[in-house]
Amino acid sequence: MNRLRIGLVGTGPWATTTHAPALARHPDIDLSGVWGRRPEAAATLASAHGTTAYADVDELFAASDAVAFAVPPDVQAPLAARAAAAGCHLLLDKPVATAPDAARELALAVERAEVASVVFFTLRFATLSSAWVAEQAAVGGWFTGRADWYGSFYAPDGSAAFSSPWRASRGGLWDVGPHALSMLLPVLGDVSEVTAAPGPGDTAHLILRHAGGASSTAALSLTAPAKGSGLAVELRGESGIAVLPPWEGADEAFDAAIDGLVTAAHTGAAHPCDVRFGLRVTEILARAEERIRAA
């Protein structure tokens, strides 16, 4: 297969620690350049990985076959639509947008341009958790489930190493909510009804009705006490109880997402975590946000 030239949009902590190193070392692609809203940061990051810093994002698109995004969701959506229109495949971060209209415009741009798309839902690309989801989806017969993600970014005793203004303003619903939905939907099916209520801090509690009749819950927070933080995914059904094994991180996950985009770009086959799945996640979370505001 021909090597893909993949450009990087973004220069923040995730771009620096995860995206750029993975793109630079991947054997099947070339890191074609970096663009960021801070030119000096783009120059530093590009120099560290032996590539070009672009002052004009459209010039980066023109020099690339695909583009990876590590910017806030509502910055990502319009830029990614422009990249798709320029013929670039897309490696997107979650959520693809926080406004359903913006997510729909992006999905439409991808459809029109007939480019591949992959959304980086970490747990769907980490080896252990992705295998667990596939196994439970094959088993079927699930009655109910839960996916709880208690982060402590903004707790007094937590660490804000990967803090950002958009995370602080939108909270756990939008930052870790996509992770929860990415685990529940492939196993229990699409969501037909959403109920949501606020908890302490930025905590959001969701109750979901799935199209196949199952139900699930999710507890989402970035303000949990550090000693109370953690991730739990559990399913109950005809086969008993299935619990996601302990998850300590996923250094290999972004590499797997790159693999997914390369395969989708070369084969034309849609990836399960494509922009349409990302759109559906945005629609569900936006509905939950409406419920929380009403409460």
C-alpha positions in Angstrom: 0.0 0.0 0.0 1.1 3.6 -0.7 2.2 5.5 2.4 -0.2 8.1 3.6 1.0 11.6 4.3 -0.8 12.7 7.5 -0.7 16.2 8.8 -1.3 17.2 12.4 -3.6 20.1 13.4 -2.9 21.1 17.0 0.0 21.8 19.3 -1.4 21.3 22.8 -0.5 18.6 25.4 -2.3 15.8 23.6 -0.7 16.7 20.2 2.7 16.9 21.9 2.6 13.7 24.0 0.4 11.4 22.0 -0.4 12.5 18.4 2.9 13.7 17.1 5.1 10.9 18.5 2.7 8.2 17.2 2.4 9.8 13.8 6.1 10.2 13.5 7.0 6.6 14.4 4.2 4.9 12.5 5.7 2.6 9.8 2.9 3.1 7.2 2.7 6.9 7.1 4.7 10.1 6.8 4.1 13.0 9.1 3.6 15.7 6.5 3.5 18.7 8.7 2.0 20.6 11.7 -0.3 23.5 12.0 -1.5 25.2 15.1 -3.1 28.4 16.3 0.2 29.4 17.9 2.8 29.5 15.1 5.8 29.3 17.6 4.4 26.1 19.1 3.8 24.6 15.7 7.4 25.3 14.8 8.7 23.7 17.9 6.6 20.6 17.5 7.4 20.2 13.8 11.2 20.6 14.5 11.0 17.9 17.2 9.7 15.4 14.7 11.6 16.4 11.6 8.7 17.8 9.6 7.3 21.2 8.4 5.4 23.8 10.3 2.7 25.5 8.2 1.5 29.0 8.7 -1.6 28.4 6.6 -3.8 25.4 7.5 -5.0 25.0 3.9 -1.4 24.6 2.8 -1.1 21.7 5.3 -4.2 20.1 3.8 -2.8 20.5 0.3 0.4 18.7 1.4 -1.4 15.8 3.1 -3.5 12.8 2.2 -5.1 12.8 5.7 -5.2 15.0 8.7 -5.2 14.2 12.4 -6.8 16.6 14.8 -5.8 17.5 18.4 -7.8 20.7 19.0 -11.0 21.5 20.9 -14.2 20.0 19.3 -15.8 23.2 18.1 -12.5 24.2 16.5 -12.1 20.8 15.0 -15.4 20.5 13.3 -15.2 23.4 10.8 -11.5 22.8 10.1 -12.1 19.0 9.5 -14.9 19.9 7.1 -12.4 22.1 5.2 -9.9 19.2 5.2 -12.5 16.8 3.9 -13.4 19.2 1.1 -9.7 19.3 0.2 -9.8 15.6 -0.2 -8.1 14.6 3.1 -9.1 11.6 5.1 -9.8 12.4 8.8 -8.4 11.2 12.1 -10.7 13.0 14.6 -10.7 13.5 18.3 -13.8 12.9 20.4 -16.3 14.5 20.6 -16.3 15.5 16.9 -18.3 18.6 18.0 -20.5 19.7 20.9 -23.2 21.2 18.6 -25.2 18.6 16.6 -25.5 21.0 13.6 -21.7 21.3 13.4 -21.3 17.5 13.7 -23.9 17.0 10.9 -22.1 19.5 8.6 -18.8 17.6 9.2 -20.5 14.2 8.5 -22.0 15.7 5.3 -18.6 17.1 4.2 -17.1 13.6 4.7 -19.9 12.0 2.7 -19.6 14.5 -0.2 -15.8 14.1 -0.4 -16.0 10.3 -0.1 -13.0 10.3 2.3 -12.4 8.0 5.2 -12.9 9.0 8.8 -11.9 7.6 12.2 -12.8 9.1 15.6 -10.3 8.4 18.4 -12.5 6.9 21.2 -9.6 5.6 23.3 -11.3 2.5 24.7 -12.4 1.3 21.3 -8.7 1.2 20.2 -7.0 0.0 23.3 -6.2 -3.7 23.0 -7.9 -5.0 26.1 -11.1 -2.9 26.1 -11.7 -3.1 22.3 -11.5 -6.9 22.5 -13.9 -6.9 25.5 -16.5 -4.8 23.6 -16.3 -7.1 20.6 -16.7 -10.2 22.8 -19.7 -8.8 24.6 -21.4 -7.7 21.4 -21.0 -11.2 20.0 -22.5 -12.7 23.2 -25.7 -10.5 23.1 -28.7 -10.9 25.3 -27.8 -8.0 27.6 -30.5 -6.7 29.8 -28.8 -3.6 31.2 -25.4 -2.0 31.5 -23.5 0.9 33.1 -20.4 2.9 32.1 -19.0 5.2 34.8 -16.0 7.4 34.4 -15.0 9.5 37.4 -12.1 11.8 36.5 -10.4 14.2 38.9 -8.9 16.8 36.6 -10.6 19.6 38.4 -10.9 18.2 42.0 -8.8 20.1 44.6 -6.6 17.0 45.0 -6.5 16.1 41.3 -4.1 16.8 38.5 -5.0 19.1 35.6 -2.0 18.1 33.5 -4.3 17.8 30.4 -6.6 20.6 31.4 -8.0 23.0 28.7 -10.6 25.8 28.7 -13.1 23.6 26.7 -12.9 20.8 29.2 -13.3 23.2 32.1 -16.3 24.8 30.6 -18.1 21.7 29.2 -17.2 19.2 32.0 -17.3 15.5 32.2 -20.5 15.1 30.1 -18.6 16.1 27.0 -15.0 15.0 27.9 -15.6 11.5 29.2 -19.2 11.0 28.1 -18.0 10.0 24.6 -15.9 7.2 26.1 -18.9 5.8 28.0 -21.2 5.9 24.9 -18.5 4.3 22.8 -18.6 1.3 25.1 -22.4 1.0 25.5 -23.7 1.6 22.0 -21.8 -1.2 20.2 -23.2 -3.7 22.7 -26.7 -2.5 23.6 -27.6 -0.6 20.4 -28.6 2.9 19.5 -30.2 5.2 22.1 -33.9 6.0 21.8 -34.5 7.9 25.0 -32.2 10.0 27.2 -32.8 11.2 30.8 -30.1 13.1 32.6 -29.6 15.0 35.9 -26.7 16.9 37.5 -24.6 15.7 40.4 -21.9 17.3 42.5 -19.4 19.5 40.7 -19.6 18.9 37.0 -21.0 15.3 37.5 -23.7 14.2 35.1 -25.9 11.1 35.5 -27.5 9.6 32.4 -30.2 7.0 32.0 -30.4 5.6 28.5 -33.1 3.5 26.8 -31.7 1.5 23.8 -33.5 0.7 20.7 -33.4 -3.0 21.3 -35.1 -2.7 24.7 -32.1 -2.7 27.0 -31.3 0.2 29.4 -28.1 1.6 30.7 -26.7 4.3 33.0 -23.6 6.5 33.0 -22.0 8.6 35.6 -19.5 11.2 34.2 -17.3 13.6 36.1 -14.0 15.5 36.0 -14.4 16.7 39.6 -14.4 13.5 41.6 -12.0 13.3 44.5 -8.7 11.8 43.3 -9.1 8.8 45.6 -12.6 8.2 44.2 -11.7 8.4 40.6 -11.8 5.5 38.2 -13.5 3.7 35.3 -16.1 0.9 35.5 -18.1 -0.8 32.7 -20.5 -3.6 33.5 -23.2 -5.6 31.6 -25.9 -7.8 33.0 -27.9 -10.2 30.9 -28.8 -13.8 30.0 -25.2 -14.9 30.2 -24.6 -13.4 33.6 -22.4 -10.4 34.5 -19.6 -9.1 32.4 -17.2 -6.5 33.8 -14.5 -4.7 31.9 -11.1 -5.8 33.3 -9.0 -3.2 35.1 -7.7 -0.6 32.7 -4.4 1.2 33.4 -3.9 3.1 30.2 -3.6 2.6 26.5 -0.3 3.8 25.0 -1.0 1.7 21.9 -4.5 3.0 21.3 -3.6 5.9 19.1 -1.3 3.7 17.0 -4.3 1.4 16.4 -6.5 4.4 15.4 -3.9 5.3 12.8 -4.0 1.7 11.6 -7.8 2.0 11.3 -7.6 5.2 9.2 -4.9 3.7 6.9 -7.1 0.6 6.3 -10.2 2.6 5.7 -8.5 5.0 3.3 -7.0 2.1 1.3 -10.1 -0.2 1.3 -12.9 2.3 1.3 -14.6 0.3 4.0 -16.2 2.4 6.8 -14.7 2.1 10.3 -17.1 1.4 13.1 -15.9 4.6 14.9 -16.3 6.8 11.9 -17.7 10.4 11.7 -21.3 9.1 11.6 -20.8 7.3 14.9 -19.2 10.5 16.2 -22.2 12.4 15.1 -24.6 10.1 16.9 -22.5 10.4 20.1 -22.8 14.2 19.8 -26.5 14.1 19.3 -27.1 11.9 22.4 -24.8 14.1 24.6 -26.5 17.3 23.4 -29.9 15.8 24.4 -28.5 14.9 27.8 -27.2 18.4 28.2 -30.7 19.8 27.4 -32.1 17.5 30.1 -29.6 18.7 32.7 -30.2 22.3 31.9 -34.0 21.7 32.3 -33.3 20.1 35.7 
